[in-house]
Amino acid sequence: QVQLVESGGGLVQSGGSLRLSCAASGRTFSRYVMGWFRQAPGKERESVAAISRSGGSTYYSDSVKVRFTISRDSAKNTVYLQMNSLKPEDTAVYYCAAKVTFSDSYYYTRGNEYDYWGQGTQVTVSS
């Protein structure tokens, strides 16, 4: 089992940047596909980005492609989401998620495919 703790959220002006971190407990971080999701008030949770356990394959939703970058540091058991050129529509609670996989290159984009979730961190982008 793994525990996930997100950090790095906050209030930022439109056009600004934030970097979210998700620290994972345990010694098997390298076995997990990691994903970032977000949920805005009154909206369904949506997939934002995902990264394979090797870090070699990544996924981005169309709404964040080019602006966001997902990465992972196995030495620190941490996955990051660098968010640039933020827009008010990026305002949401951001969650990281993890799932064990035996593939080095695969990732998951649907929330129901993930087994573990963090508590979320609020990102608010003002116009």
Residue pairs with C-beta under 8 A, 6 or more apart in sequence:
1 26
1 116
2 24
2 25
2 26
2 28
2 29
2 32
2 98
2 116
3 24
3 25
3 26
3 116
4 22
4 23
4 24
4 25
4 96
4 97
4 98
4 116
4 117
4 118
4 119
5 22
5 23
5 118
5 119
6 20
6 21
6 22
6 94
6 95
6 96
6 118
6 119
6 120
6 121
7 20
7 21
7 22
7 23
7 121
8 18
8 19
8 20
8 21
8 121
9 18
9 20
9 94
9 121
9 122
9 123
10 18
10 122
10 123
10 124
11 124
11 125
11 126
12 18
12 86
12 123
12 124
12 125
12 126
13 125
13 126
14 86
14 87
14 88
14 125
14 126
14 127
15 85
15 86
16 86
16 125
17 82
17 83
17 84
17 85
17 86
18 83
18 86
18 123
19 80
19 81
19 82
19 83
20 36
20 80
20 81
20 83
20 94
20 96
20 121
20 123
21 78
21 79
21 80
22 34
22 36
22 78
22 79
22 80
22 81
22 96
22 118
23 76
23 77
23 78
24 32
24 34
24 77
24 78
24 79
24 98
25 77
26 77
28 100
29 72
29 74
29 77
30 53
30 74
31 53
31 100
31 101
32 53
32 98
32 99
32 100
32 101
32 116
33 50
33 51
33 52
33 53
33 98
33 99
33 100
33 101
33 106
33 107
33 108
33 114
34 50
34 51
34 53
34 70
34 72
34 79
34 96
34 97
34 98
35 47
35 48
35 49
35 50
35 51
35 96
35 97
35 98
35 99
35 107
35 108
35 109
35 114
36 47
36 48
36 49
36 50
36 70
36 79
36 81
36 94
36 95
36 96
36 97
37 45
37 46
37 47
37 48
37 94
37 95
37 96
37 97
37 111
38 45
38 46
38 48
38 90
38 92
38 93
38 94
38 95
38 123
39 45
39 46
39 92
39 93
39 95
39 120
40 89
40 91
40 92
40 93
43 92
45 95
45 111
46 61
46 63
47 59
47 61
47 109
47 110
47 111
48 60
48 61
48 64
48 68
48 81
48 94
49 58
49 59
49 60
49 61
49 64
49 68
49 69
49 70
49 81
50 58
50 59
50 70
50 107
50 108
50 109
51 57
51 58
51 59
51 70
51 71
51 72
51 79
51 107
52 58
52 101
52 103
52 104
52 105
52 106
52 107
53 101
53 103
53 104
54 104
54 105
55 71
55 72
55 74
56 104
56 105
57 105
57 106
57 107
58 70
58 107
59 107
59 109
60 66
60 68
60 70
63 89
64 83
64 90
67 83
67 84
67 85
67 86
68 81
68 82
68 83
68 84
69 80
69 81
69 82
69 84
70 79
70 80
70 81
70 82
71 79
71 80
71 82
72 78
72 79
72 80
73 79
73 80
79 96
81 94
81 96
83 90
83 123
86 123
86 125
87 125
88 125
88 126
88 127
89 125
90 123
90 125
91 123
91 124
91 125
92 123
93 120
93 121
93 122
93 123
94 120
94 121
94 122
94 123
95 117
95 118
95 119
95 120
96 117
96 118
97 111
97 114
97 115
97 116
97 117
97 118
98 114
98 115
98 116
99 108
99 113
99 114
99 115
99 116
100 115
101 108
108 114
